[in-house]
Amino acid sequence: MSKVLVIGAGVGGMTAAARLAKSGHKVAIYEASARTGGKCRTEWINGFAFDTGPSLLTLPAVYKDFFLKTGKRLEHVLNIIPVDPAFSYRFADGKEVIFSNLSHHKTRDAIVAAFGESAGNDWHKIMRRAERMWSASRVQFVESELKSVFHLLKSKSLITDLIEIAPFTSLRKLTNRYTNSPYIQKIIERYATYTGSDPRRVPAVLLTIAFVEEAFGAWHLKGGIGKLSEALEERCRDLGVEIFLDTPVAEILHQKNQVTGILLKNGTQITADIVVANADSEIIYSKLLPNKPKVTQKARRNLAKSIPSLSGFSLLIGLKADTSGGPSLSHHSVLFPENYDDEYDAIFKRKEPVPDPAIYICAPKDETMVENPGDESIFVLVNAPRHEPEGGCDWNKPGLKESYAQLIIKKLAERNVDIRERISVMEIRTPADLEQSVNAPGGSIYGTSSNGARSAFRRAKNRSPLKGLYCVGGSAHPGGGLPLVGISAEIVANAIGKA
């Protein structure tokens, strides 16, 4: 068995660490911050709890498998609750559709009621295509170590799979083949933001996210999604993983293209056979390997060609109990603008805050996330350009975050979500804050975006070209989001077991 050092106690790092410890490896995690969880955390502010990272869990089977294989059952450590309805979508013309959880037929019926029979039929056809795309990509791509494009050529069903996946077709183009409903188009294009990307450029295979969400459901964890991080930390400690907080790593040490350990910022050197880096891939290859070993040249070149993912501007708002008797928000709501294209132009081209953004609201129906009965914790998120003081958007510019927060509050009121009189607590989080708090360059939520047909092959591979170094987490294969990060950890653990 090997001595394994894990850099970063995010979900990917802890999930990989626990799997490796269960296999008998000696594992230690070194985390720069004072807490575990990375972006996945539930924070309490003056009597209100907020999920400041992931706000729903999809594909819970990934974590059911993790807990089962490391000695627990998920249901014994976490209270997992289906969110029904799953989503409420509101549009600029006042129309609204509510998606049921775990029911394709109910969702189709809701679309028919809101937008007509044709739109409902279109949705059905789109979901059937998404299901076929998921079947074609799940084993060979999502759940497997992606070594190179040649690795995929071994598949016996390659031609059929390529036809279904349509690798050189954008999400927008594929959607337009199935529907001319602007409402369905906006809902589908929203899934591009799950990877921090532009629907006009992202590969059509991201349509699988819509199928996964509908088929496997949207789930909440009692007390907040951050409870997952707490459960992962407990699982690690129970399995003997050492976790060192407030212990930043300065460098990954190596000799002759072989990892030898790590150097902490306090000057301590620690030897190891294997290093698992749960950090942004840009940081791994540019900062943690400062001498840029020649063997990593291709990996660094791929990252340089990649387009960074978008970031997010969020408001953590604590609301006093509503005594007006007005309609309540769904657990998950999306308020679409009239001109959705301008959002992506603002972020990726003009690099400025979106003047009229789509607004996502998470309003958990969870009494354990507020101290006073009747109060509400809502998390408001809009897509935003990265923090780039030189040549982009400087989110530290005096007054910018305050004025933009007021714009979002005003836009909410214009879209019949007027919360101004009920606000008890409000905290603003910008891309600059995200960069600072979780060491994400520019505040990019997912590292690199999925813009472009080659984006998946430019993403950091789980097995680095530097022998003994492995990459896990949202900026590594297969991508961002809790399910994919959990799969990433399983891929890494399996790869180390076969090394």
Salt bridges, closest charged atoms under 4 A:
GLU43 OE1 - ARG429 NH2 2.91
ASP65 OD2 - ARG19 NH2 2.95
ASP65 OD1 - LYS69 NZ 3.13
GLU75 OE2 - LYS64 NZ 3.82
GLU96 OE2 - ARG90 NE 3.61
ASP109 OD1 - ARG108 NH1 3.95
GLU117 OE2 - ARG108 NH2 3.06
GLU131 OE1 - ARG128 NE 3.11
GLU143 OE1 - ARG138 NH1 3.23
GLU145 OE2 - ARG463 NE 2.75
GLU164 OE1 - ARG129 NE 3.26
GLU164 OE2 - ARG132 NE 3.08
GLU189 OE2 - ARG172 NE 2.63
ASP198 OD2 - ARG200 NH2 2.90
GLU214 OE1 - HIS104 ND1 2.74
GLU230 OE1 - LYS227 NZ 3.55
GLU233 OE2 - ARG237 NE 3.07
ASP238 OD2 - ARG235 NH2 3.76
ASP341 OD1 - ARG172 NH2 2.40
ASP341 OD2 - ARG200 NH1 3.97
ASP342 OD1 - ARG350 NH1 3.03
ASP345 OD1 - ARG200 NH2 2.96
ASP345 OD1 - LYS349 NZ 3.62
GLU352 OE2 - ARG350 NE 2.77
ASP356 OD1 - LYS411 NZ 3.67
ASP356 OD1 - ARG415 NH2 2.42
ASP366 OD2 - HIS220 NE2 2.87
GLU367 OE2 - LYS222 NZ 2.79
GLU376 OE2 - ARG422 NH2 2.84
GLU388 OE1 - LYS351 NZ 3.71
GLU388 OE2 - ARG386 NH1 3.15
ASP394 OD1 - HIS387 ND1 3.96
GLU414 OE1 - LYS411 NZ 3.80
ASP418 OD2 - ARG420 NH2 2.88
GLU427 OE2 - ARG429 NH2 2.65
